Amino acid sequence: MRGYTGGMESERIFLGWDRPALSAAVEFLYERYAPHPPHPPHLPRSPRPRKLACGGERDDDLRAGSGAGLEVGSDAIGGGEVANGGLDGRLGDDVAGHPVIGGHGLDEGVRISNGELDDQCAAGQRAGLEVESDATGGGEVSNGELEEDLRAGSGSGSGSGAGLEVGSDEQGGDGVWDMRDVVVVVPVARAGRRLLELLVQKSEERGGCKGNMPRSIAATNGELNGRLSDVARHPLTAGQGLDEGVSVSNGELDDECAVSQGSGLEDEDDGTGGGGGGLFPPRIVTVGQLPELFYEPKAGVADGLRSRLVRLSVLQEKGQRFVEVLKGRGGEVKDGDEMRIGGADWGVVQQLEKLSVDLAGGLLRVEQVLERCDELGIDLGGEGAAARWQAAGILEEMYHERLAEVGLVDRQRERLELIAACGSAYQGDLVLVGIADQNQMLNTMLHQVSADENREGRLSALVHCDEAHAEGFDEVGGLVSHYWADQEVVIGDEMLRFVERENETGGEVVRLLAEVGQSLKSNGKLDSGSSDIEEHPVTSGHGLEENVYVSNGGLDEKCAASQGPGLGDVDDATGGGGGLGFDAVTVGLCDEGMAGEVERAMGLAGVKGRYAGGKAMMWSGPVVLLGMLGRYADGKRWEDFAAVMRHVDMEIYVQGLDGDHESNQELGEVSRERMNGVLDGHLWRLDRYAMRCVPMSVEEVVREHGDEGGMVGVLKGILEGLLPGDVGGKQGVGEWAVEIGKMMGRVYEGRELKRYDRVDEPMYQCLKGLGGVLREMVGLGEDWEGMGEVSFSEAVVLVLGELKEAGVSPLGGERAVELMGVLDLQMDDARGLVLCGFNEGRLPASRNADAFLPDGLRKGLGLMDNGRRYARDVMLVNALIRSREVVRFVSARKSREGDPLMPSRLMLACGDEGIVRRVMGFYEEGKKRGDEVGLLKAGKTAHDFLIAKPWDGKTVEKMRVTGFRDYLACPYRFYLKHVEGLERMDDEVVELDGAGFGLLGHQVLELFGREVGIRDSANAVEVMGYLSDRLDEVVKAWYGKRMRATLRVQVAQLRERLNWFAGEQAKRVMQGWRICGDWVEWKHEMKVDVDGEAMRIVGKIDRIDVHETHGLCLIDYKTGDGGRKPEETHRRGGEWVDLQLPLYMDLVRDARLSGLEKGLSVGYMNLPRKLEETGFKAAVWDEQMLASARDVRDEVIRKVRGQVFWPPAERQGVRYEDGFERLCGDKVFDREELIERSWEVK
């Protein structure tokens, strides 16, 4: 190796930029620790192994104990920005190919029984939700998890036996690559798994590993957890005849095969001569585990939920005034998701915890900051900052005192004390792979270890950089910020691509995948990597090939034309076959929030993508349901009830109940038939009620709404029976955890899940993660005792908070282009890279809004600041460019909302000429790009979406007056509404919509028109008082005593409009107009003969006034905001668009009402938002215009009778908000083509 700059005790080794970091690290480990027999000339070298570890597994959930595999610790000890959650990768290739379960146990599935997950695959593990407390206040899982830690090793139980043992068992013997005494440190967990794959591949290359063994080796908390590579490495099974099967039962490993070697620790010579090779992998950890390697941790360390609960108790003790000081006058410290637990702000608790971790990374304590800033003359950052820091310091001291009372110590405090004591206990070789982003804590620890004269072993810092930049790293490989801040970034102009808006990024990524594949091929270095991407008919840049169709997710050729292999033609991992090697190119995400959008775009183009971060567990079905149940229990609000009853898992639960079910006792004599109709028939009627009445609580509906209230009572009984007994009471978190486990277990009881199934696996992971959190909460019961109690809803908030950063990792097995965050990219070894979101604020990353630690204060205290992030990213981008064959950067000029974005400073880290050229290129609009990529799979013969054609044979015999307006606007929408009877329903209403507001106003005005004593009054004040009183009565009857704030505001607005109406009404009375009580809400039906056939027309007029001289006046109340005139609403562009008022006149003439002979007028009584425009607006139409309206009426009747409901009308600038937008394809880009296509389909 080149670049040695240290001695035997400590060395700094530069790996260079000519290859990926992990590949270079494997070569180092091979040269340092492996014997070096000559490579047999007759054995070909294996190609680069396929990446099986799909990513997405985060740091906390991957500890393997003291044995082999991958160990990952907590906290961002390595410099800061490594995600930590609870993701487990599911490597389907390992399972499908494993000799124990391949082709055997996968079909049997997983069954949840009594709240437990029962894995019926070969592993037989159980990960349950049923959590029971024991006599000591602790907890256990029924039937348990695996108690045996299936570590691979020598069987002695010590850490020295770790690893995959194949070949001779003599440590250090000939041909054995023995790294059992070596610890390798990687930045992220995914890099550790990939490193293991590369080590196995290297061992195979030298003839060391034999047999059918999985390539992805990772131990996970000692559990099988779907990764049977642990079984393959178990001392009883490693290298043995696994075909006979191995089963795990009650936490023990039962060997069902005949173990020929007895101990199972040796692998005999394979008969090829010589002892063969062997591999003992090193122990691989991430930077978060390093402190506990260097220093022996004490018992009773508090972190995670335990730590936060103690902080919460301290905050509750100090009270709300103290919290206000912490939050500042402007509320700079945000209340996380507005969550309050036990009366305290949970967001403040999380902020204080993060503050402690950040400061510990800089070797500081919270209570030391004020003194340190005073010594150094550093500005704390604004008004009130000193008070906030003083309050935070007091809380921190109380927190540590409270921990000491229960025999605990904070993890960060313990690390600081161990560093101060300079007492390293570590022995052995330590290899750092690309650990450049070191905070002060990690850097100090590494220097202490390297300077310890009593330490045996060697510290090797592998720096992924050319030796020419040696000044950019310190003795242990840490980044020297000021050096890299002055370096240029070697981005070539050909690497840059610009899109107008962020939402165009996905399409550009698809196009660039083809471009990168073509470049790799042109370089003459294309293995089975990118040929399919480059030649795929969608992404090749040549448009869609004609004779290709998609079947079962793959591209099938319908002709013999040679146009490159399709996505369905996938080669094996060895590189043969010429198929699509998805691991040749990686998509990097400067903003990981873009993952879903980019992945969807790739999918539409037929390119499989897989985001390494997985999907957030917070949005999985069980966790969403738990959150809904917690919100419902908190206030029994109507919208929460409706949300719970609509959840698909709740629907399955309700439909599965029988009369004997304990939570179904409230059903009484309700029939099974009626129960089956609950969700289908009543919820939509309740939605209609909710849209009109906007109820606040479920009890209100049960009490005041007749039949629907009775059915809600049934559903409410089911829900109340599912919830714990006293949800309003207070108790410890451990007790609530048991109750939550029982509750969720009942919902999912009896559900069969198949492991590694694309539908069932996410739910399995979610239930397993939920069960883990509940078990942890049970274990905290004793510590929480005496520190306060919480309600059920608050306990649910705690559970959700622990799952907030967790995710459901994507399944492996299928080839896919990987998408990953930018901080993971340096450890990725794909040969091509497309990096999207390359804009300022994302890369380089920046952090400016922090109430406690603004950027200036961070810099003064030596913490991670924006300047250090910039330096880190300069080094990172240079490494990415230099170590890959082809790199492309995608930058957007504007956000999705059209706001301007800035180019990344890294793009401008070049010479003056380059800066000018790149800035001009970035802001150049309308620049012609290459062939556009259609985001649709090629040659599909069937379309995913069509507008449903009207059914033949549905006749219309009666039309409402308002139906003519609907038909003139859009015949198809008329069909949906008036023929099929569809209407918009929304159970999330929190205020009255326009129709609901108008309905309330009409009800009050109807009462006024029918009241003999008041309707003829010319006293505006008297009328005003009457209307106000009736409004209060109607509101109380419809909405109850407790109303939402939004509804109270709307009632106040309507009251104001009615007050103005009272004045206008008094004027009409003085003008001689009188309301006819018999004609208030007057209804009439008339028959209109068109072409010899009658059509019935029905209408209802709000009120009819009578005048001794002027005859009749037909009035339609309008409470809309606009206050428009009849001419404006009925005619547009010289054409009739509404026939309501002309048809009112026809109805009155048909009924021959008395007084008609004296005259007939019609108009609107407007009660608009602009109060001064309140009053009557008469329609001014002569007989010729009214005759033309009747002609339009007759033509509409002909078309309706002839069932002319197609095509949907052109939008022409009209924006519909009737709930039919998606059914009518309103937002489809090429809507006219969609309509034509829909009509052609039979």
Phi, psi and omega in degrees: 000153181259161170087022177295127179232357182239184179263200183290329184285323183212135181217151177241121188238126180266120184278344183084168180252010185276000178203164180297155185298316184291322177299317178293324179295321178297318178298321177298311181299324179292312182292328183279319193242349183262146169293157188237069172289153179297145180287124180302128184295335184275355181258119179289151177283140181289147176289173178301130184292148177292144181281109179269326180287103189284354181090185181088343178280129183257184201283320195290336196260020191231033180279137181251015183070209181271005182272222187268184168091214191247125179246132182228132183260188181257169177072154179270061186293336186274014176125352157130319200238053175254124182294140176232121179212207183235044183272135172248127176285144178246101186268089186299330180298319181297319183289312183298327183264002183283136184294342180281312188245355180302118179077007183243283194277354190290331185279349185281335172084186180235135181239135176262121182229126180055040175084008181246153171265122181247104181283114182265009173285185186300330184291329175064021184280159178236132176227094194258167175259349182280112183245123181242141178270144177261186186294339183267001181090356177278203182206162177213160176259131181303134182064356166067173170259185178290124178274336180279123176278106188280068179278146175274131180178199186275356181088000180279345182089355180265160180294342182288350182264017186285154170122176177268116187258108176226126183106206183293148177262008180278114184299126179078008180290172182299134174081358183261126177269095191253114179233032183292337180261015183248137172248126178252130182251127179238158183291320185226157184297322182300323178297325178295317179294320179294323178299318178298319177300316181292325177295317177298318179298320179294321178295319177298322182299325180269010176080022188269324185256129184238160174090178183267089182236150181296149180269338181264115187245113180206126176266144185227100177055024180074002180261157174294310170054033177084356180248102186273009174295333175297320178298318180299334183259359180296141184301339178274344188235345186298124177075007184257187183280083183286349184298337181284346175102143174230135179233152177246127182222127178055036174083004181244151178267117178257120180274111182264004182250165177278109181274106188291337185265002180078277182284339182073017185263354185237150175240115186294161174307138182276006177087001182271357182099142182077170182281353184076173178255165178212161181226123167249099184297159175283169171279126185246127181228163170263172186297335181293341182266352187299314183304322181285346171279321183285321186233139180286115185288153177279164175284153175075044176278132181259122171208178179063219184299321180304313181295317182293325179293323177293318177299321180299317180297323178294317181295321177297323181293323183283333174093171188291327180298321178295321179297320181298324176297317180296321184283340180080165183297322182270008181066040183299325176275111186282147176275104188309110180056024179054038181267134175234133181233124180059031179081003181246159182278115179292329178297324177293321178301313180296323180294318180294321178297315180295322178299317180297318180294315180300315182291322178298326176299335176258018179061037180234155171251157183302316184288354180265349190295314181302314180295319181294319179294323178294321179295318185267355181069039183264136177287130181287341174105052170111171182294137178083357184293319181298319179295321179296317180293324178295317179295318179297321179296320178296315179297323181294318179295318177296323179298313179292325176295319180295321176298317181297328180297329180255015175075031181241162176222142179290139184298316182293321179295320179297318180297318179297320179292322179292324177295317180297329180280346178053045184244075180287134179252008187280139175227139177120178181277137180235124181242118177263123181251104176065032179268074181266330184274082185251129171278180185297323181297309182295317182298319179295316179301315182295320177294321178296317180294316182292335181267359183282112182290338182272357183277134175264138179119196188213138175257119181243112178265107179271114184257123180275081183192160173286149181295340178300339180256032183300330180292345182277004182220145178273190188296335181250021175085009179284148183291135173261103193298314186296332178292311185285336178297337182262002183272151174277161176249124190274061177270120176281151180301328181291346180276346189266136175226138182240140173239155185290313181232158182300326183289356174268358185297318182302314179297322179292324177298316179300316180295321181289333175300319177293320181295317179295318177300319178296320180294318178298320180293320179295331178289349181075018183241018185279108172277211180285031188276299194233008185300322181288325176296315183292323185261001180299134187297338178279317189263358185286352180084005181251015180085186184272127175289146189285315190264048178231133174227158183264128178222124179055036175083358181242168177263122179247134179280134176260358179222173183270007181297139181269098180235029176091155182291151180265181182292337179282348181262089185250131181277175178274182187286351184274354176098000178273168172095340177070017180276197186273112174266096189295339184277008177285335183228139176241144173258118178266147184238109173293330174238108185291349174292346179275356188303312183298317181296315180293318180297321178295318179298319178296320179296321178296332178270003178082014179253118182289128176240156180214116180278122185298333182282350179071195180248145184297130178294337181299336183258010176281157185305308182298320182289321176298316179297317179300316178298320178296318179296321178296318179292321178297315181297334184289326184215000182051040181283151184297314183296327177290321176299313181298321180295318179297313184291340178270347180297134187299323180291327176290322178299315177299319180297314182295315182294337180271357180288151171233176186296340182269354184293137186298329180273005184250013183293335181289347183290332179060239184266013181298129184283158177298323180296320179292322178299319181296336179270358183301302186286330184280320190256329189263331184296323180290328176290325176293327176297317179299317177298317181296323179294329181274321190252347178045063182290155178264319187234157178292321180302324180298318179292315180300321185283328194240004188231047165047233187296315178298324178297323177296317179291323175298325177299322177296311180295321178298321178297320177297315183293318180295327178290334179283323183290157174302161188304305185241081184290340179273350181278176181241139173200177183290158183295326179296320178294320178293326180299320177298316181295319179296319178299317178296317181298310181291327178298323179292324179294318187257010180298134177080359179284125180267129181235137175262124177298142176066011170280140188294336177270316187276329185300317178300321178293322178300311180299320182295312180296324178294316178295320178297317178298323178297318179295318180295321178296321177297320180294321176299319180294343180269002186305314183292319181294328183282337183301129180089354181257007181117166181230163183230164175274173178300313182298323178291324176296322177298319177301319178298316179298314180297323179297322179289336181264000187299321181265358181280161181212166176257112186286149181290149177290142172274194176100312179270141177291142180200151171284125183277140172248133181210158179294159188294329182286347176272348193289328184294334178267004177271146183243022173294150185272347176233151183217133169243114184252115183251161184078030186279073182229159179299139182096341178248315171213108003290147177289152177216153180221112188244329184265103178210117185297322183268319188235073173297166189299322180297319178291322177301316181296317181295329182270358178079024178268174176298120180234178184296326178295319178290325177296320179298314180299316178301317184286332173299311178298318182297311183294321176299319179295320180296317182291315186287333186263003179237154183283320182222131179225139175227140179245135180244122179239144177255142179278330183224156176284177178299329180274358179094005178284141183292142176248160180255147175290152180296140175298333179295327177292334183260007178277066183213190179291169183301317180298319179296323180298312181299315182297319183285323177296317179295320179294323181293319184267004178284118183264154176072015180292130182290132179252178179290190181306133178287153179256121176283122182276065177209136180300144190292139166063033181289132181270345177233139184265143183292330184226132174225151174281128183293128178285151177296144177283139175285152172095357179268107183268153179244120182252346181217139179232140172278156181303319182288343180295332180295321177297318181296320180292317179297329179286314181196111180303324182290320177295323174302317180299313181298320187276314189261337179263310180276344177076023179283147175210158183282134176234141181213117181268008182251023182291134176238358176206167180287135172279184183301318180293318180294321178297317179294322179297319178296315179296319179298322181297317179294317181291329175295316178299321178297315182293335181269349183275109186298317187291340188243335189292337179260011183284138175262007180266107184297323181293320179296315178297319180299316179295320179297312181298322180295318179295317181294325178298315179298320181295314181294317180298317180295320181291322185274319191247353180083183182282326181263120181237154173293155179298320180297323179290322177298322177296317180295322177297319178296321178296317179295323179299319178298318180293322177293327177297318177291323177299322181303319178294317180292322179296319178299323178295317180297322178297318179293337177277356176103002179276138178231141177280129176271114185298328180288343182251021171277129187054048184284129181245146178204149176235132178232157177254133179244123181270121178231116180057037175084001178238142185267141171237128178276132179240128184244137177212158178226124182257132186301315178198154177234122178264152181237138177229138183299330183257317188267357176083230186255147175229119181269124186240132174243120180288137176231115180256009178294162185292331192286320183066046185278162178275156180302322180298328182285328182271337187263335183228142178214124181063033180078006182240148176286129176241354179206138182242017188302303185290318174301322178290328174301318179295320178296320180297316180294319178295320179296324180279346178054052179294148181292143182094352182295329182294338181278343180148158180216124176230162183212152179178186181256141165258100186274133171237074190272179178293320174282101190299328182292346179265009178295140176145181184274133177240108183278148175277139182242092180229134176274176184296328179294319179291322178294327177294322177293327176296321178293326176297318178296320177303312182295324179292321177297318179299318179301314183291321179294318179294329177273007177058043177268089182243007182232146004270168171302143184292152174293149185289314177049047177081356179279133178250110180276143174223052184253004182088354181260010187301316182285322179298330182264001178064035186299327186258009176287137186298307182257070187292323181299318178294321178298318180296317180295318180296320182295324181289329183284334182286131181280000000 
